[in-house]
Amino acid sequence: MSSESHSAHEDIHLPPPSWAPLIVGLGTVVLASGLLFWPLFPIGLLIFLFGVWKLSNFTLIEELKPSMGVNSRVLGMWVFLASEIMFFSGLISTFLGYRSRTPGARSLLDVPLMTVGTFILLSSSFGAVSALSAVREGRFKAYRNWIIATMVMGAAFLLIEGLEWAELINEGITTGTLFGSAFFTLTGFHGLHVLTGLGIMALLLVRYYLGKVSVASTVSVELFGLYWHFVDIVWIILFTIIYLLK
């Protein structure tokens, strides 16, 4: 075998065998089922987070790159986010169709409240960026503090969104109405993504307190950052469509 062929084979690096992807998929299915049958929701969340935790324990060599020069985990995250774009595009199209049939429902939305929630969620992206910068520079306490701050802001957004839901339900907007079903499905799935991000941050904190954070583990934080920025960008689009466009 020539040296060129041997070198080409050395560039192929496979992750160790794991049930983690299947566990994550199972948790996602149970989570989605929990939107119809609520007792399944916490079960699905636990399964999903356990799968994410298993994925985070992969022992990978961060310096090795595939032939395209892109870390395979980062590439996988981009592919996942691309599929999420198509998913949310379908939900947005459904919402726009149902909203046009119930024009009076928009007047019940609390625009000032959700403007505050939007500001908080977008500010949390700065926390994610700062956490990545801190871990790259070896400032691990600062990394921990930024992760906690980002978690607090994400949780505050979910609380504000919950208040919005309660107001609409009190006004008679429920999943039994066209607008309600589209609104709660669209914002509910986004909220589920925020909740998933909080779970990922909790796992990052667990790894910190277990002493498993190092400069060489920046890819995990980068993956979380990509996911969290995606969640923020999606909310900008949703906020504009739901609360600002007439």
SULZI-V555466 format. One record per pair of residues at least 12 apart in sequence whose C-alpha atoms are under 6 Angstrom apart, sorted by the first residue. I is the first residue (numbers start at 1). GAP is how many residues later the second one is. Records with the same first field share a line. If there is no record, write none. Layout:
I: GAP  GAP
//
This chain:
11: 55
20: 31  34  35
23: 28
24: 24  27
27: 17  20  21
30: 14
31: 13
91: 95
95: 87
98: 80  81
99: 80
117: 40
120: 33
122: 110
124: 26  29
127: 19  23
128: 97
131: 12  15
132: 89
135: 80
136: 79
138: 77
151: 47
//
